[in-house]
Amino acid sequence: MATIIEVKNLSVRYGVSTALQNVSCQIEQGDFVGLVGPNGGGKTTLAKTILGLLSLHEGKISLFGQDSAKFGEWQKIGYLPQKHTSINPLFPASVGEVVSLGLLSAKKRPKNITTSDWQEIDALLKDIGMIALKGKLISELSGGQQQKVMLARALVSKPEILILDEPSTALDPNSRKQFFARLEKLNKETKTTIILITHDTGYIGKYANKLLYIDRELIYFGKIADFCPEGKDIASCFEKKGGHIIWHQHS
Amino acid sequence: MDIIQILQYSFIQKAFIAGPFVAIACSTLGIFLVLRKMSLIGDGLSHVSFGAIALGLFFGFYPFYIAVPLVALASIAILKISEKARVYGDAAIGIVSAVGIAGGAILASLSKGFNVDLFSYLFGNILAISGSEAVMSVILSLVVLAVIAFFYWDLFSATFDEEYAKTTGIKTDFINTLLTVLTAITVVLSVKVVGIMLVSALLILPAVTALQVSKNFKTALVLGGLFALSSVLSGIILSYILDLPAGATIVMLNAFFFALAFVWKKIA
């Protein structure tokens, strides 16, 4: 499989404090990577640096073989941020309008959401059981429903890479199950590469094929099977490796 | 008094040509500014326009030719001060606003000759707008609205979620600068309609009224435009009939629409 994200000797700093030091990894097309580490360990920093939201101080990131500084095909990368709570309660954006924002990266100015775009948005909302809420204000939805809308926004451009930052925290157990089943389907059927930031070792053990474990520096990157032998509870493998970070909510 | 008769006066016709364009430009920008919690940038820039108009009068230029570029530069200064000097946005607005007012006051004191002209800009008078001012207001308002239409989705995305907008390749720094420069142009245009003291009302009131009752973003823009348009047109007529200041009447009508929308939302 082709390498689609390559991180080489990456260091990121916030002022004088180092958030990431000398992190390297190669993520291949079709990988399902569980990105784990303690709070403040640099998981979100790494994701945001890959997405171009933060500047790197040392090292290099390549996306689809291209230096990330020159990369322009952002429609190939879908992103579900961590904080759905940041939605402005006064913002009059409907669910449909919010999902349509995921299509902007592929468009040239003057950008326009076409009839066929709306058909795609409708199909996706139908698929995730949210079509009835298409015209509703995003601020009127529950946290879990908002998270589903944000997932639809990340998926609508049919990205080749999906970066998800603690995506299931607002979801109820049933929605969480459906959410991970959807990710698995995307990963298996369309070879969508998934980077999942989570504290939930159960889901990593069940769905991910690779583990990227960082605590400001790289602790482990490789196959899950090499980190934790098959049949063994993955949570216990983290505990053995100083895993004070991980909690296990999956059942 | 007969409305048809009122509409035959040349000064009313000029006000009816310029007012709606400026009002719609204001309400459209106002929606973005209010949602970004940048409402008071209009207030700050109107204070800068006081200084810029004083500068124009001091050197004997037509004030608006000086005010448009100077207020646009001030809007960029607000952004740069908050970015580079680690100053919060509201404090940056306060700095630039104070410099504008102080500069205007010093120039007024030095000149001793144009105080009456300068202070007439404080409350504006759309009924005293000249033909060339009406044409300039229409053209610049159309430019502002055309730029907003061209960058509509970028503005919407960057206003809703700036970080996410960046991940879709939108240059949000450019969008932020564009928005403030458009605001600067619109503020200068609005000075003639409602005056320096009430410019921010024209930016904020139609926007917050529309936000009370809108179920999606496009509806908010359309309703904001309608509220602004209605208040300016009816304000011009009412102020003439009742012999009231036009700018203040327009603002009071805007406030009335806001109160109506608020009550409607509570009972609907």
Chai-1 contact restraints between the chains, C-beta under 6 A:
chainA,res_idxA,chainB,res_idxB,connection_type,confidence,min_distance_angstrom,max_distance_angstrom,comment,restraint_id
A,L51,B,T167,contact,1.0,0.0,6.0,A-B,restraint_1
A,L53,B,K166,contact,1.0,0.0,6.0,A-B,restraint_2
A,W74,B,T168,contact,1.0,0.0,6.0,A-B,restraint_3
A,W74,B,G169,contact,1.0,0.0,6.0,A-B,restraint_4
A,Y79,B,T167,contact,1.0,0.0,6.0,A-B,restraint_5
A,L90,B,L211,contact,1.0,0.0,6.0,A-B,restraint_6
A,F91,B,L35,contact,1.0,0.0,6.0,A-B,restraint_7
A,P92,B,L211,contact,1.0,0.0,6.0,A-B,restraint_8
A,P92,B,S214,contact,1.0,0.0,6.0,A-B,restraint_9
A,P92,B,F217,contact,1.0,0.0,6.0,A-B,restraint_10
A,P92,B,A220,contact,1.0,0.0,6.0,A-B,restraint_11
A,A93,B,F160,contact,1.0,0.0,6.0,A-B,restraint_12
A,A93,B,F217,contact,1.0,0.0,6.0,A-B,restraint_13
A,S94,B,N216,contact,1.0,0.0,6.0,A-B,restraint_14
A,E97,B,N216,contact,1.0,0.0,6.0,A-B,restraint_15
A,E97,B,F217,contact,1.0,0.0,6.0,A-B,restraint_16
A,L101,B,S157,contact,1.0,0.0,6.0,A-B,restraint_17
A,L104,B,W153,contact,1.0,0.0,6.0,A-B,restraint_18
A,L104,B,S157,contact,1.0,0.0,6.0,A-B,restraint_19
A,L104,B,T168,contact,1.0,0.0,6.0,A-B,restraint_20
A,S105,B,T168,contact,1.0,0.0,6.0,A-B,restraint_21
A,S105,B,G169,contact,1.0,0.0,6.0,A-B,restraint_22
A,P110,B,F150,contact,1.0,0.0,6.0,A-B,restraint_23
A,K111,B,W153,contact,1.0,0.0,6.0,A-B,restraint_24
